[in-house]
């Protein structure tokens, strides 16, 4: 009796793992030939239960795999359907869920109840089915019932506040195209349309500053392109929320501090008007003298507040779209306390301050359950300019980034990298995810980039069950 129970224990522990069914039967045949004691009787009494136990392990594994596939199929169907919750009636959506679901399955299970909750922009559904058994049929168990449930909602169908933050520092006054940069340089020797600086006489015409020249020559600047990019996003909001009931948009300028140009509103027309009116400071007609991300993003934290779950206007999801070149800077940091020797500028007292933003400052917003998306308008390398070479063109090591701003560089990136080349690393860390960071250099890329970030965010969904 002791020997036979040992055999049975081994069979039980290893069934469905390392023993095949053939080996189990071989073990029982060996026991059947044993004439010692009551072994044969024990084998006879336990043979069927043991076969059922072995079969149950295989059937359980098969059922588990079917259930996992069923869950994946249901999730896929709901994710596809939730993006159209505002464009179809309930019956049409239920039909679409069923179509998407059945397109995935192998007819081994069926779709159960579907619930469309349009008030909360949520779809829930269940799926059920049966899995045929193998050896468990000996115990008259022909099938095993399985069922799964899923619920999904997404930003495209939720209440949402969009905070569009535009860098209005002088670097955004760069001519937007290569042709425009060439025209600026050949005319006044500078690619930037700054509002401060020397007056110019070109031919017989006098210009008070670089910007006046660019305006007279109708040269489009990056600040103008930023406005185009925002207008494209406003058009997308109109498409996503045609009744203007769910998505609010706010406008902000970022410089030495953050200025709220427009508190989040459902009116995209109001946003367009503020964007075009130079008096609100979002056009190329004005710019800020400095960019302090530590100050501006701390202020933005107060403006954005804590993100909600998107189920109501009082608890909206919150998305920040930041358009910037990512450099903490001030014009005087380049020129102040600089001495010259043999035509070369010596080290300025504040050159280390001109550096990429510290991504930790973006956590002010991200830690409040808000999403940060970043469009990097690539900083133009001007290697012929001593000011560029002394600051952004110099190394991260010379910036003393850790002691100056508390920044920690990404592991594996050498401190000999230029500050300009480290900007995309810093800004990608600023974004909530790598998929919500885009680098753009041309005017076309900048205009398309902000829309791409907004589309990427709207395309994300959340499985809630």
FENURWO-V929695 format. One record per backbone hydrogen bond with DSSP energy under -0.5 kcal/mol. CO is the residue of the C=O (numbers start at 0). NH is the residue of the N-H. E is the energy in kcal/mol with one decimal. If there is no record, write none. Layout:
BEGIN
co->{CO:CO}
nh->{NH:NH}
e->{E:E}
END
This chain:
BEGIN
co->{0:1:2:3:4:5:6:7:8:9:10:13:13:13:18:19:20:21:22:23:24:25:26:27:28:30:32:35:37:38:39:40:41:42:45:46:47:48:49:50:51:52:53:54:55:56:57:58:59:60:61:62:63:64:65:66:67:68:69:70:71:72:73:74:75:76:77:78:80:81:83:83:88:89:90:91:92:93:94:95:96:97:98:99:100:100:107:109:112:114:114:115:116:116:121:122:123:124:125:126:127:128:129:130:133:134:135:135:136:139:141:143:145:147:149:150:150:151:152:153:154:158:159:160:160:161:161:162:162:163:163:164:164:165:167:168:169:170:171:172:173:175:176:177:178:179:180:181:182:183:183:183:184:190:191:193:199:199:200:201:201:204:206:208:209:210:211:212:213:214:217:219:220:220:221:222:223:224:225:226:227:228:229:230:231:232:233:234:235:236:238:240:245:245:247:248:249:250:250:251:252:252:253:254:256:258:258:261:264:265:266:267:268:269:270:271:272:275:276:277:282:287:288:290:290:291:292:293:294:295:296:297:298:299:300:309:311:312:314:314:315:316:317:318:318:319:319:320:320:321:321:322:323:325:325:326:327:328:329:329:330:330:331:334:335:338:340:343:347:349:349:350:352:354:356:357:358:358:359:360:361:361:362:364:364:365:367:370:370:371:372:373:373:374:374:375:375:381:383:384:385:386:387:387:390:391:393:394:395:395:395:396:399:400:400:400:401:409:411:413:414:414:416:417:418:419:421:421:422:423:424:425:426:432:433:435:437:439:441:442:443:444:445:446:447:448:449:450:451:452:453:454:455:456:457:459:461:461}
nh->{4:5:6:7:8:9:10:11:12:13:14:16:17:18:15:23:24:25:26:27:28:29:30:31:32:33:34:38:41:42:43:44:45:46:49:50:51:52:53:54:55:56:57:58:59:60:61:62:63:64:65:66:67:68:69:70:71:72:73:74:75:76:77:78:79:80:81:82:83:84:86:87:92:93:94:95:96:97:98:99:100:101:102:103:103:104:129:127:125:116:123:117:119:121:116:151:114:149:111:147:109:145:131:143:136:137:138:140:139:141:132:130:128:126:124:463:464:122:461:156:157:316:247:162:318:163:249:164:320:165:251:166:322:253:287:171:172:173:222:192:221:442:180:181:182:183:184:185:186:187:188:189:188:174:193:210:201:206:202:203:204:201:199:212:213:214:215:216:218:217:219:175:223:224:225:226:227:228:229:230:231:232:233:234:235:236:237:238:239:240:241:243:159:247:161:264:163:260:261:165:254:258:167:291:254:252:260:250:248:267:270:271:272:273:274:275:276:277:279:280:285:169:330:292:328:295:296:297:298:299:300:301:302:303:304:158:314:315:309:310:307:160:370:162:320:321:372:164:322:323:374:166:376:327:356:328:354:290:332:333:333:334:335:337:348:345:343:340:350:352:353:353:354:327:358:360:361:362:362:363:364:365:366:367:369:368:306:319:372:431:321:375:437:323:376:377:439:384:385:388:389:390:390:392:393:419:418:398:398:399:400:399:403:404:405:406:405:412:413:416:395:396:395:421:422:422:424:425:426:427:428:429:430:435:436:373:375:377:445:446:447:448:449:450:451:452:453:454:455:456:457:458:459:459:155:154:152:463}
e->{-2.0:-1.5:-1.9:-2.1:-2.4:-2.2:-2.3:-2.5:-2.6:-2.1:-1.2:-2.2:-1.0:-1.7:-0.7:-1.8:-2.3:-2.0:-2.1:-2.0:-2.4:-1.9:-1.8:-2.3:-1.2:-1.2:-0.6:-1.4:-2.3:-2.8:-2.2:-2.2:-2.0:-1.6:-2.3:-2.3:-2.5:-2.4:-2.6:-2.8:-2.6:-1.5:-1.4:-2.8:-2.7:-2.0:-2.3:-2.6:-2.8:-2.1:-2.1:-2.5:-2.2:-2.1:-2.6:-2.5:-2.1:-2.3:-2.4:-2.6:-2.3:-2.0:-2.3:-2.6:-1.9:-1.7:-2.5:-0.7:-2.1:-1.3:-1.4:-0.8:-2.3:-2.5:-2.0:-2.0:-2.8:-2.2:-2.4:-3.0:-2.5:-2.7:-1.5:-0.6:-1.5:-1.2:-0.7:-2.6:-2.9:-0.6:-3.2:-0.9:-0.6:-2.3:-3.1:-2.2:-4.0:-2.3:-2.1:-2.5:-3.3:-2.6:-0.5:-1.8:-1.4:-1.8:-1.3:-1.8:-2.2:-0.8:-2.6:-2.2:-2.3:-2.3:-2.3:-2.4:-0.9:-2.1:-3.4:-1.9:-1.1:-2.7:-2.7:-0.5:-2.7:-0.7:-2.9:-0.7:-2.7:-0.5:-2.2:-0.5:-2.8:-2.7:-3.3:-2.0:-2.1:-1.0:-1.7:-2.6:-2.6:-0.5:-2.5:-2.3:-2.3:-2.3:-2.5:-2.7:-1.5:-2.9:-0.7:-0.9:-1.4:-1.9:-1.1:-2.2:-0.5:-3.8:-0.6:-0.6:-2.1:-2.7:-3.0:-1.4:-2.3:-2.7:-1.9:-1.9:-2.7:-1.1:-0.6:-2.7:-0.6:-1.9:-2.5:-1.4:-1.7:-2.4:-2.1:-2.2:-1.9:-1.6:-2.3:-2.0:-1.8:-2.2:-2.0:-1.8:-2.6:-2.5:-0.5:-2.1:-2.1:-0.6:-3.0:-1.9:-2.7:-1.9:-2.0:-2.7:-0.5:-2.5:-2.6:-2.7:-2.1:-2.2:-0.9:-1.5:-2.5:-0.9:-1.3:-2.3:-2.2:-2.2:-2.2:-1.6:-1.4:-0.7:-2.1:-1.6:-1.2:-0.7:-1.2:-0.7:-1.5:-2.7:-2.8:-0.8:-1.8:-2.4:-1.7:-1.0:-1.6:-2.9:-2.3:-2.2:-1.3:-0.5:-2.8:-0.5:-3.2:-2.8:-2.9:-3.3:-0.5:-0.7:-3.1:-3.0:-0.6:-0.6:-3.1:-2.6:-2.4:-0.5:-1.9:-0.6:-1.4:-2.9:-1.2:-0.6:-1.4:-1.2:-2.8:-1.0:-0.6:-3.5:-1.7:-2.5:-0.9:-1.5:-0.6:-0.9:-1.1:-3.1:-0.6:-2.2:-1.3:-0.6:-0.9:-1.2:-1.2:-2.1:-2.4:-1.8:-0.9:-1.3:-3.2:-3.2:-0.5:-3.0:-2.9:-0.6:-2.2:-2.2:-0.7:-1.1:-3.1:-2.0:-0.5:-2.2:-1.9:-0.8:-1.0:-3.4:-1.4:-2.2:-2.7:-0.6:-0.6:-0.6:-0.8:-1.1:-2.9:-2.3:-0.7:-1.7:-1.3:-1.6:-0.5:-1.6:-0.6:-2.1:-2.3:-1.2:-0.9:-0.7:-0.5:-2.1:-2.8:-2.1:-1.6:-1.2:-1.6:-1.6:-1.3:-2.7:-3.1:-2.6:-2.2:-2.3:-2.4:-2.2:-1.4:-0.8:-2.2:-2.2:-2.0:-2.7:-2.6:-2.1:-2.4:-2.0:-0.6:-1.1:-0.9:-0.9:-1.8:-0.6}
END
